[in-house]
């Protein structure tokens, strides 16, 4: 579905792109996967950087290139979005939710009463 790429497009990346090792959508994807696997916080990323399963899930071959983003990089990006970027992220989430229906749901169809 390209969710992490859509979310990354909502956040400015001021880094020098010639020096970037981990693209923002890969950083977000790693965080989503860690949460989906029941790791409670980003501290576990340092231990999982070279985990073959996580590497394959992010489209990286085990043992090739740089590992996954570290806990320190993840912490930076968890706190980086501005209020405007958070609004854009919420708009993206609402758009994804709305697109999951053949026609836009009314409030009562979405479980709101």
Secondary structure, 3 states (H helix, E strand, C coil): CCHHHHHHCCCCCCCCCCCCCCCHHHHHHHHHHHHHCCCCCHHHHHHHCCCHHHHHHCCCCCCCCCCCCCHHHHHHHHCCCCHHHHHHHHHHHHHHHHHCCCCCCCCCCCCCC
